[in-house]
Amino acid sequence: MSKKAPPSYETQSLRDFAEVVRGRRTINLFLQTPVPGELVREAIEAATWAPNHHVTEPWHFYLLGRESIERCLDLCFDIVAAKKGQDAGKFKRGKWSEKPGWVVVTCRRSEDELLQREDYAACAAAIQNLMLYLWKAGVGSKWTTGDITRDERFFDIIGIDASAEFVVGLLWYGYPKVTPEQKRKGLGDVLSELP
């Protein structure tokens, strides 16, 4: 019986995957070209393959249409205007209105603190899957956890039962107008190898 050679990690597909991971950026400026709905649904389906302890699948995805987005924009105005005044509210609403696609990701609530932490981590991994899938397709995204994601009025707009789930993130997506440069710490700064 012959031994199989160990698989090679020096493959083009692996290098391509690393390029997608390293290349993904948070996008703030988007083109107004619509992203095909089928692509977004495929990205959400890919997101659901994130690791999740005991296969709890604690996530839910809310894909917002124009009416829901407009209500969120009005809420954005209200939140910012209450803190910083009408002009700041108008400015922020205008910036948010340039975000072409919106999806909200929630996590099921649990009384079990350990399970809640594990489920939250699973939802974060699902969001990363979603963003990487979109990035590979040329679509950028931004994950926000700003004030709106904790506002009860936002839950009403989306139809979220705040006693059963909480918002992990609001993701904006679209084709990037500008892709920023970015750096990361070197491996020596973040890795400790123990004997």
Secondary structure, 3 states (H helix, E strand, C coil): CCCCCCCCCCCHHHHHHHHHHHHCCECCCECCCCCCHHHHHHHHHHHCCCCCHHHCCCEEEEECCHHHHHHHHHHHHHHHHHHHCHHHHHHHHHHHCCCCEEEEEEEECCCCHHHHHHHHHHHHHHHHHHHHHHHHCCCEEEEECCHHHHCHHHHHHHCCCCCCEEEEEEEEEECECCCCCCCCCCHHHHCCCCC
